[in-house]
Amino acid sequence: MENQNVTLRLLKLIRELTNKAAALEGIGIKLMLTDEMIEEVTTAMFEINEVNPAAAGPLHLSLVDYTSGAIEAHDFLSLLSGAAVMSG
């Protein structure tokens, strides 16, 4: 359960960073640092959940769906736990 709480917090952080990056890009500012932070947080989230970040291609697409609001956190967590089982 603790991993799930940490994962939820990381998901929220990824969504907030993504939204802030989009807002900055909307006014003509592109920060590579923001992209790097999102990538680091995403990698940490996968590692915490025992998913190999290098093999998490489909999860990256689902993460884009989550950050855009197309899917909810519980949907992403379900996909993430399935990926952990497959890689474990």
C-alpha positions as CSV (number, residue, x, y, z in Angstrom):
1,M,0.0,0.0,0.0
2,E,2.9,2.4,0.7
3,N,4.2,2.0,-2.9
4,Q,0.7,2.8,-4.1
5,N,0.7,6.0,-2.1
6,V,4.1,7.0,-3.3
7,T,3.1,6.2,-6.9
8,L,0.0,8.3,-6.6
9,R,2.1,11.3,-5.3
10,L,4.5,10.8,-8.2
11,L,1.7,10.6,-10.7
12,K,0.3,13.9,-9.3
13,L,3.7,15.5,-9.6
14,I,4.2,14.3,-13.2
15,R,0.7,15.7,-14.1
16,E,1.5,19.0,-12.5
17,L,5.0,19.3,-14.1
18,T,3.5,18.4,-17.5
19,N,0.7,21.0,-17.1
20,K,3.2,23.7,-16.1
21,A,5.5,22.8,-19.0
22,A,2.5,23.1,-21.4
23,A,1.6,26.5,-19.9
24,L,5.1,27.8,-20.3
25,E,5.3,26.5,-23.9
26,G,2.0,28.3,-24.5
27,I,3.8,31.6,-23.9
28,G,6.9,30.6,-25.9
29,I,9.1,29.2,-23.1
30,K,10.5,25.7,-23.5
31,L,12.5,24.4,-20.6
32,M,14.6,21.3,-21.0
33,L,14.9,21.1,-17.3
34,T,11.2,20.4,-17.0
35,D,11.4,17.6,-19.5
36,E,14.3,16.1,-17.6
37,M,12.5,16.3,-14.3
38,I,9.4,14.6,-15.7
39,E,11.6,11.8,-17.1
40,E,13.4,11.4,-13.7
41,V,10.2,11.2,-11.8
42,T,8.7,8.8,-14.3
43,T,11.8,6.5,-14.1
44,A,11.6,6.6,-10.3
45,M,7.9,5.7,-10.4
46,F,8.6,2.7,-12.7
47,E,11.5,1.5,-10.6
48,I,9.5,1.8,-7.3
49,N,6.9,-0.4,-9.0
50,E,9.5,-2.9,-10.3
51,V,9.0,-2.0,-13.9
52,N,12.0,-1.8,-16.2
53,P,11.9,1.8,-17.5
54,A,13.6,0.8,-20.7
55,A,10.8,-1.7,-21.4
56,A,7.9,0.5,-20.4
57,G,7.0,1.9,-23.8
58,P,3.2,1.2,-23.6
59,L,3.2,2.6,-20.1
60,H,4.6,5.9,-21.3
61,L,1.7,6.2,-23.7
62,S,-0.7,5.5,-20.9
63,L,1.1,8.1,-18.8
64,V,0.4,10.6,-21.6
65,D,-3.2,9.6,-21.4
66,Y,-3.2,10.1,-17.6
67,T,-1.5,13.5,-17.8
68,S,-4.0,14.7,-20.4
69,G,-6.9,13.5,-18.3
70,A,-8.0,10.8,-20.7
71,I,-7.6,8.1,-18.0
72,E,-7.8,8.3,-14.2
73,A,-5.1,7.4,-11.7
74,H,-6.7,4.1,-10.8
75,D,-6.7,3.1,-14.5
76,F,-3.0,3.9,-14.8
77,L,-2.2,2.1,-11.5
78,S,-4.0,-1.0,-12.9
79,L,-1.9,-0.9,-16.0
80,L,1.2,-0.3,-14.0
81,S,0.6,-3.3,-11.7
82,G,0.0,-5.5,-14.7
83,A,3.3,-4.4,-16.2
84,A,5.0,-5.1,-12.9
85,V,3.6,-8.7,-12.9
86,M,4.7,-9.2,-16.5
87,S,8.3,-8.0,-15.9
88,G,8.6,-9.8,-12.6
